[in-house]
Amino acid sequence: MAQSSHKAIVTLPRSQAETLAVILSELYWPLPEAVGLFDNEDGSWCVEATFDTFPDVARLNDFLDAQGMSDGSLVLQEIPDTDWVSLSQAGLHPVRAGRFVIHGSHDRDKAHGNRWAIEIEAGQAFGTAHHGSTLGCLRAIDDLAKRTHFSNALDIGTGTGVLAIAAARALRAQVIASDVDPIAIKTARENIGRNRAATNVQTITADGLGHPLIRLNSPYDLVIANILATPLIAMSQGIARALRPGGVVILSGITREQVGRVAAAYGAAGFTRLARFTISEWVTLVLRNAR
């Protein structure tokens, strides 16, 4: 007999819905089995989060209130068991970031013939370009590709591998893509193969900058780190050492409230600002190693 799952549906404006879809997957506990994002075609979007047990309604409402989304309508449903991960990914629409188009396999036909298209299946990893931090990094890579050459790059916290693939494709760089999570690395490898980028991107399971392969291939022309503000601050001096003089770092996973602290840490490490991309509450910094 099939087991029942439980779905929480929240209807919000698109920008809030996109943000909620990501933070439910990253911050809420217990984590949903799957999260989908769907266009209601009336100006609103709904976020559908599927749980294997009935969610705590009061806790969910408190969570929405803490995110400033208490105006969203919350509906709970009991549903039959099915492959909710596949269904949630099918609900993700293609995203354009500069010249890049990020899409799932269900939208492959929409990107046919576009050399800037990157096909990403998220699995259990972070990074589909629906989040402002990933989108900001993609825009930064696209911007750098128009005016700068890079030969080797490091992508810290690669998740799905989307940023490593983008750097390899747009910058023609050799990329080391690292993540502390072996499940993310498995997902990244699958996406790298799907996008025929395996000759340019090498994946490793690593925490921070201490892996022997990361040290062996330094100094880098480019470091990409789309993680969180606290580890970014802690890694500022290490990233400075890993970059060649004049090298560039793309930092993301930073909120508007956190950007001052991150910028100060990297200023103290000898970086100057090249660009800043702000998408909703998320900020991406592009900095040059001035030492």
N, C-alpha and C positions, 0 to 999 in steps of 0.2 A: 504494500500500500504506500502511495506517495506521501511524503511529509509535506506539511503546509509551511510556507514562508509568509512573511509579513512585510508589507510595503508601506512606507511613509512617503506621502506625496505633498510637496510644498510648491505653491504657485507664487511666482515673483516676477518682477521685471527682469529682462534678459541679463543685464550686467550683474545683478545680485544673484540670479540663478546660477550663472557660470561660476561665480565665486563660491557659492554654497556647495555646488557639486564637487568642487575640489576639496574644500575644507572638511566636508563630511568624510571624504576618503582618507584625509590625513590627520584630522584632529579629534573627531568624535570617537567616543568609546562607549560600548563595544563597536568596533568598525563594522560598517555594513558589508554584506556579501558582495554587493554591486551597487553602483550609482549610475543613473542615467539622466540625460538632459534632453528635454523634448520641447519643441516649438508648438504652442497652442494655436498659433496663427491668428491670434487676436491682440497681439502686442505683449502678451505675457508668455512666460516659459515655466515649465514645471520640472522640478528635481524629484526623481524617484529613487529612494534608497531602500534596498531590500535587506531584511534581517532574518536570521534563522529562528529567532524567538521574538515574541511580541515586544516592541520597544516601549520603554518607559515614557509615557506621554508627557508627564511633568518635566522630566529631564530634557526631552527633545525641545519643549517649549522654552525652557530656560536657556538651552544652547542657542536657539534661534534668537532669543532676546539679547544674548551676549554678543551675537554677531550683528546686531542692529537690523534684524530681519523679522521682528515680531509681527509685522503687518502681513506676512505671508500666510496664506490659508493652509493649514495642516490637516490632511486626511489620512486615516489609517485603513488599510485593507488586508484581509487574509487571502492568500493566493496559492494555487497549487504549485508543487515543486517543478522547476524547470531550470534551464541554463541561463541564469540571470546575468552572468558576466558577459556572455555573448550579446544578450539583448541590450545591456547598458552601453556596450561599445557601439552597437549599431545605431544608437540614438545620438552619437556624437557627430556633429556636422563638420565639414571641412573648414579649416581656419587659414586665412591668408595673413602672412607676416612679411611685409616687404614683398620680395619676389617669390618667397616660399609659399607653397600650399601644402598644409599638413592634413592628411585624410586617412581614414580607415579603409580596410579592404572593401567594405560595402559601398564606398564612393570612388572606387578605382576608375570607373568609367568617366567620372567628371574631371579627372586629372590626366587622362590619356594624352601623351605627347608633350606634356609640360616637364621640361628638364629640371625645374625647380620644385616639383612635387615630391613629397616624402611620405611614404605609406607607413603608418605607425599603428601597431596593435598594442594597447597598453598592458594587457594582462594584469599583474599585480604591481606594476611599476608606475612611477610618477613621470608625467611628461607627455601630454598630447597636444600642447599649444593652446588648450582651452583655459589655462591658468595664466594670469598676467605676468608671472615671473618667467615662465617659459617663452611666452610670446615676446616679452621684452628682450630676452636673449637672442631669439631668432631675428628680431629687427636689428639688434646690434651687430650680429654676424653679417647680415645682408648689407648694412651700412659700411662695415669694415671692408667687405669684399669689393666694394666699388673704388677703394682708394689705397689699400694696403696689401702687401703680400706676406703670407705666413707659410713657413715650411713645416713646422712641428707645433703641435698643440696638445694640451692636457685638458680633459673634461672631467672635473671632480663632481661626483654624485650624478652620474650619467642617467640613471633611471631607465627610461625606454631607449636611450641612445639617440634621441632625436637631435640634440645639439651637436653631438659628435658627428653624426651623419651630415648635418647641415654644414659644419665646419669643413669636413672632408670634401663635400661637393662644391661649395661656394669658394672656398679658399684654396682648394687643392692641397691641403695640408695632410701630413701624417698625424694621426690622432691616437693618443692613449685615452681610453674611456674607463674610468674607475667608479666603483660604487661599493659601499660597505655591505650591501645586501646581495647575497648570491642569487636570489630570485630575480632581482632587477638586472643583474648581469646576464642571466639566462634570457630574459626578455630582450635586453639590448642586443645580444648576439643574434637572436632571431630577426629583429628589425634590421640590423646591419646586413644580414644575408639577404633579406627581402628587398633591400634597396641597393644591392650589389656594391656595398661599400667595404667589404671585408679586406680588400687589399690596402685600404687606407686607414682602417680603424682597428685597433687592438684593444680588447677588453680585459680588465683584471678586477678581482675582488680586493679592495684595499680601503683602509680607513685613513683619510688625510693624505699626507705627502711622504709617508715613511716607506712605501713599498720600494724594493730594490730597482724594479723596472722604471718607476717614476724618477728615481735619482739618476739612473743610468742615462736616461734620455734628456735630462736637463742640461743647459737652460732651454726654456721654451720661448717661442715667439708669442704664444697666446695661451692663457689659462682661462678656462670657463668654469665658474663655480656657482651653480644654481642650487643652493642648499638653504641655510637659515642664517640669520644675522649673527647669533652667538658664535657658531663655529667659524663663520667668515672673519669675525674680529680676531678670534684666537689664531687663525691661520695667516694673518696679514704679513707678518715677518717671514714666515715660511714661503708664502707665495712670492714675495719680493726676491727671495734667494733663488727660487725656482725659475724666475723669468730672467731673460737676458736684459741688459740695459736697453731701454727703449721698448721693451716688450709690453704687451697689452694684457690686461685682465678684464673679464666681464663678470660682474658680481650680481647675483639676483637671489630671490627668496627674501627680499627686504621690504618691510612695510614703510610707509611714509614716516611713521613715528620713529623707526629704527635707523633711517638713512643717515642722520647726523652722526650717530655713534660709529657706524661703519665707515663713513667718509673720513672721520677724524682718525680712526685707527690706521687707515691706508695712507692718509696724509703723513702721519708720523713714520710710516714705513717707507716714505719716499715716492709716493704716487701723486700724479696730477690728473685732473679730470679731463677726459676727451668728450664724453657725451653722457646724457642721462635720458632714460626712457621711463615714463610713468604711465602705467595702465591700471586704472581703477585705484586700488590701495597699494599696488605693488610697484617697486622702483628697481630698475636695472641701471647699474653704474658701469661705465666703460672708462678705465683708468690706464695711464701709461706709467711704467716704471722709469722714473726720472733719474735714478742713480746710475 
